[in-house]
Amino acid sequence: MNRKNLRIKFFCRSFDLKLYRLSCQLYNSLGYECVRLTDQSADGYFYTMLKDESCDIAINVDEDCFITNPDAVFELVDYVIENNIANAGCPDGGGWCPRGGNPIVTNPFFNVFDLRLLRQQFSKTAVNAFDYAANKEQMIANFPQEMLYAERKYDFSRTDYEPYYPFFFWQAYHTKTHYLHSTRHEDGWTTILYNHLGQEMCRHTWLARFYSVPSFIVKHWQPNAGKQQQRIDAIINEAYEIRQLPRPVFYFKDYCQFALNTFVRWLIKVPQRIAGWPKKIQKKLQKK
């Protein structure tokens, strides 16, 4: 089926309005609707996408992920459609993903989801009921071994790294996943992600939570994180240079909007985090 016959949308789970505007400027002129999802839980925004019956194919892009080659992205979209793939993304551990997560899971900084395939079997009950431990050996055997490198450690037993892990375990078992290769940028942090043809699609900076935080605070919060705003801005500049597009210029009114948006986001996020503490404490007690 041709993608022209399908309804495609970009989705972005976003906290920082400035980062979102810098990221979406690289794809919001491609003729598809762009949806900014704010105040969503780490797994809830997948369910928001699945509920959107006006979308067939979802291109999920984090606000600190910058698309450098839209043609390569749509080559992947076509490949996903033609091969009945439900999810194409980067393993959360494998290639250059600077995390020690479970490679079965795809890190949601960038995904192409065929929502039509996911909806055929999806329910929250099914996700919560799926027993990864009982199916782990089979899923490891089916995992593409070429994604694993001798010098890296992989933890296929890790199940609680992120709240979205149950969704991706269920998805990987019941539907088809295409795992994407990646390499490390020279800055030591950024992931360069490639499509199935080996064409660069995007650059994901990581650590966006520190983008608007002064570096003297960052070094106390996460000492090895360094000066993230300078590094992320350098990647943004590279992306716009690759695309031969002018980087957006922001004015006083824009910065007022950014500040207000950040204040509102924190006003919502802090109570959400506090409300989640009892569950986290309960999990830690259960492990002991």
C-alpha positions as CSV (number, residue, x, y, z in Angstrom):
1,M,0.0,0.0,0.0
2,N,1.2,3.5,-0.9
3,R,1.8,5.9,2.0
4,K,-0.2,8.5,0.1
5,N,-3.3,6.5,0.9
6,L,-2.5,6.5,4.6
7,R,-2.9,9.1,7.3
8,I,0.5,10.1,8.7
9,K,1.2,12.3,11.7
10,F,4.3,13.4,13.6
11,F,4.0,13.1,17.4
12,C,6.4,14.7,19.9
13,R,6.3,14.2,23.7
14,S,7.5,17.6,24.8
15,F,8.4,19.5,28.0
16,D,10.5,22.4,26.6
17,L,8.7,24.6,24.1
18,K,11.9,26.1,22.8
19,L,13.4,22.7,22.0
20,Y,10.1,21.6,20.5
21,R,10.0,24.6,18.2
22,L,13.6,24.0,17.1
23,S,12.9,20.3,16.5
24,C,9.6,20.4,14.7
25,Q,10.7,23.2,12.4
26,L,12.7,20.4,10.7
27,Y,9.5,18.4,9.9
28,N,6.4,20.7,10.2
29,S,6.7,21.9,6.6
30,L,6.5,18.3,5.1
31,G,2.8,18.4,4.7
32,Y,1.8,16.3,7.7
33,E,0.1,17.2,11.0
34,C,2.4,17.7,14.0
35,V,1.1,16.9,17.4
36,R,2.8,18.1,20.5
37,L,2.0,15.9,23.5
38,T,2.6,17.6,26.9
39,D,2.2,16.3,30.4
40,Q,2.0,12.7,29.2
41,S,3.4,9.9,31.3
42,A,6.4,7.9,30.0
43,D,4.1,5.2,28.6
44,G,0.8,7.1,28.3
45,Y,1.7,8.9,25.1
46,F,1.9,5.6,23.2
47,Y,-1.7,5.0,24.3
48,T,-2.6,8.6,23.2
49,M,-1.3,7.8,19.7
50,L,-3.1,4.5,19.5
51,K,-6.4,6.3,20.4
52,D,-6.0,8.7,17.6
53,E,-8.2,7.1,15.0
54,S,-7.4,9.8,12.5
55,C,-3.8,8.4,12.2
56,D,-2.5,5.3,10.5
57,I,1.2,5.8,10.7
58,A,2.8,7.7,13.6
59,I,6.3,9.1,13.4
60,N,7.4,9.6,16.9
61,V,10.1,12.2,17.4
62,D,11.5,13.4,20.7
63,E,12.0,17.2,21.1
64,D,15.7,16.7,21.3
65,C,15.8,14.6,18.1
66,F,16.6,16.6,15.0
67,I,15.7,15.2,11.5
68,T,18.5,15.7,9.1
69,N,17.1,13.7,6.1
70,P,13.3,13.6,5.7
71,D,13.6,11.5,2.5
72,A,15.4,8.8,4.5
73,V,12.6,9.0,7.1
74,F,10.0,8.4,4.4
75,E,12.0,5.6,2.8
76,L,11.7,3.9,6.2
77,V,7.9,4.7,6.4
78,D,7.5,3.0,3.0
79,Y,9.5,0.0,4.2
80,V,7.5,-0.3,7.4
81,I,4.2,-0.2,5.4
82,E,5.4,-2.7,2.7
83,N,6.7,-5.2,5.2
84,N,3.9,-5.2,7.8
85,I,6.3,-3.8,10.5
86,A,4.5,-2.4,13.5
87,N,7.5,-0.6,15.0
88,A,10.9,0.6,13.6
89,G,13.3,2.1,16.2
90,C,16.6,2.0,18.0
91,P,17.3,-0.7,20.5
92,D,17.6,0.6,24.1
93,G,21.1,-0.8,24.3
94,G,22.8,-1.9,21.0
95,G,24.4,0.2,18.3
96,W,25.2,3.6,19.8
97,C,22.5,4.0,22.4
98,P,24.4,5.4,25.5
99,R,22.2,3.4,27.9
100,G,22.3,-0.1,29.5
101,G,18.7,-0.9,28.7
102,N,17.2,-4.0,27.3
103,P,17.8,-4.3,23.5
104,I,14.4,-5.9,23.0
105,V,12.9,-2.5,23.7
106,T,13.2,0.4,21.2
107,N,14.0,3.7,22.8
108,P,11.2,6.1,21.9
109,F,13.4,9.0,20.8
110,F,12.4,8.0,17.3
111,N,9.9,5.4,16.0
112,V,7.8,4.7,13.0
113,F,4.7,3.0,14.3
114,D,2.0,1.3,12.1
115,L,-0.9,2.0,14.4
116,R,-3.2,-0.2,12.3
117,L,-1.2,-3.3,13.2
118,L,-0.8,-2.4,16.8
119,R,-4.5,-1.7,17.2
120,Q,-5.4,-5.2,16.0
121,Q,-4.2,-6.8,19.2
122,F,-3.6,-3.9,21.6
123,S,-5.3,-3.5,25.0
124,K,-3.8,-2.2,28.3
125,T,-4.9,-5.4,29.9
126,A,-2.9,-7.4,27.3
127,V,0.2,-5.3,27.9
128,N,0.0,-5.6,31.7
129,A,-0.7,-9.3,31.5
130,F,2.2,-10.1,29.1
131,D,4.9,-12.3,30.8
132,Y,8.2,-11.2,29.4
133,A,10.2,-13.6,31.7
134,A,8.3,-16.6,30.3
135,N,9.0,-15.6,26.7
136,K,12.5,-14.1,27.2
137,E,14.5,-16.9,25.7
138,Q,12.4,-17.0,22.5
139,M,12.5,-13.2,22.1
140,I,16.3,-13.2,22.6
141,A,16.6,-15.9,19.9
142,N,14.6,-13.8,17.5
143,F,16.5,-10.7,18.2
144,P,18.9,-9.7,15.3
145,Q,22.3,-10.7,16.5
146,E,24.0,-8.2,14.2
147,M,22.8,-5.4,16.4
148,L,25.0,-6.7,19.3
149,Y,28.6,-5.8,19.6
150,A,31.3,-7.7,21.4
151,E,32.6,-4.6,23.3
152,R,29.2,-3.7,24.7
153,K,27.2,-5.3,27.6
154,Y,23.6,-6.1,27.1
155,D,21.0,-6.8,29.8
156,F,18.1,-8.8,28.3
157,S,16.9,-9.4,31.8
158,R,16.2,-5.8,32.6
159,T,12.5,-5.2,32.8
160,D,12.0,-2.1,34.9
161,Y,14.3,0.5,33.4
162,E,11.5,2.7,32.1
163,P,7.7,2.7,32.5
164,Y,7.2,2.0,28.8
165,Y,9.1,-1.3,28.9
166,P,5.9,-3.4,29.3
167,F,4.4,-1.9,26.2
168,F,7.5,-2.6,24.1
169,F,7.8,-6.2,25.4
170,W,4.2,-6.8,24.4
171,Q,4.7,-5.1,21.1
172,A,7.9,-7.0,20.2
173,Y,6.4,-10.3,21.0
174,H,3.0,-9.9,19.2
175,T,4.0,-7.7,16.2
176,K,7.0,-7.2,14.0
177,T,9.9,-4.9,15.0
178,H,12.6,-3.5,12.8
179,Y,15.7,-2.5,14.8
180,L,17.7,0.4,13.4
181,H,21.4,0.9,13.4
182,S,23.1,3.9,15.0
183,T,26.5,5.4,15.6
184,R,28.0,7.8,18.1
185,H,28.5,11.5,17.2
186,E,31.9,12.9,17.9
187,D,30.5,14.9,20.9
188,G,30.4,11.6,22.8
189,W,26.7,11.7,23.6
190,T,24.6,12.2,20.5
191,T,23.1,9.2,18.6
192,I,23.1,9.3,14.8
193,L,20.2,7.1,13.6
194,Y,20.0,5.4,10.2
195,N,17.2,3.9,8.2
196,H,17.1,0.3,6.8
197,L,19.2,1.5,3.8
198,G,21.9,2.9,6.0
199,Q,20.9,6.5,5.3
200,E,21.1,9.0,8.2
201,M,17.7,10.1,9.4
202,C,18.2,12.1,12.6
203,R,20.4,13.0,15.5
204,H,19.3,12.5,19.1
205,T,21.2,14.5,21.7
206,W,19.9,12.9,24.9
207,L,19.9,14.8,28.3
208,A,17.4,17.3,27.1
209,R,16.1,17.6,30.6
210,F,19.2,19.7,31.3
211,Y,18.8,22.0,28.2
212,S,17.3,24.9,30.1
213,V,19.1,24.2,33.4
214,P,22.2,26.3,34.2
215,S,25.4,24.3,34.0
216,F,26.3,25.0,37.7
217,I,23.1,23.2,38.7
218,V,23.6,20.4,36.2
219,K,27.1,19.5,37.7
220,H,25.5,18.9,41.1
221,W,22.5,17.0,39.7
222,Q,24.4,14.8,37.3
223,P,28.2,15.5,37.5
224,N,29.1,13.7,34.3
225,A,26.5,15.5,32.2
226,G,28.5,18.6,31.4
227,K,27.3,21.7,29.7
228,Q,24.3,20.3,27.8
229,Q,22.9,23.5,26.3
230,Q,26.1,24.3,24.4
231,R,26.3,20.7,23.1
232,I,22.7,20.4,22.1
233,D,22.8,23.8,20.4
234,A,25.8,22.6,18.4
235,I,23.8,19.6,17.2
236,I,20.8,21.8,16.3
237,N,23.1,24.1,14.2
238,E,24.5,21.0,12.4
239,A,21.0,19.7,11.6
240,Y,20.0,23.1,10.1
241,E,23.2,23.3,8.2
242,I,22.7,19.8,6.8
243,R,19.1,20.7,5.8
244,Q,20.3,24.0,4.4
245,L,17.7,25.8,6.4
246,P,18.0,28.9,8.6
247,R,17.8,28.3,12.3
248,P,14.7,29.9,13.7
249,V,15.2,33.3,15.3
250,F,13.4,33.9,18.6
251,Y,12.4,37.3,20.0
252,F,11.4,38.7,23.4
253,K,7.8,37.5,22.9
254,D,9.0,34.0,22.2
255,Y,11.2,33.8,25.3
256,C,8.2,35.0,27.4
257,Q,6.2,32.1,25.9
258,F,9.0,29.7,26.7
259,A,9.3,30.9,30.3
260,L,5.5,30.7,30.8
261,N,5.4,27.2,29.2
262,T,8.2,25.9,31.4
263,F,6.5,27.3,34.5
264,V,3.2,25.6,33.6
265,R,5.0,22.3,32.7
266,W,6.7,22.2,36.1
267,L,3.5,23.2,37.9
268,I,1.9,20.1,36.4
269,K,5.0,17.8,36.5
270,V,5.9,18.2,40.2
271,P,2.5,16.9,41.6
272,Q,2.6,14.1,39.0
273,R,6.0,13.0,40.3
274,I,4.9,13.2,43.9
275,A,1.8,11.2,43.1
276,G,4.0,8.5,41.6
277,W,6.3,8.1,44.7
278,P,4.1,5.5,46.5
279,K,4.4,3.1,43.6
280,K,8.1,3.6,43.3
281,I,8.6,3.0,47.0
282,Q,6.4,-0.1,46.8
283,K,8.5,-1.5,43.9
284,K,11.7,-0.9,45.8
285,L,10.3,-2.6,48.9
286,Q,9.2,-5.6,46.8
287,K,12.7,-6.0,45.4
288,K,14.1,-6.1,48.9
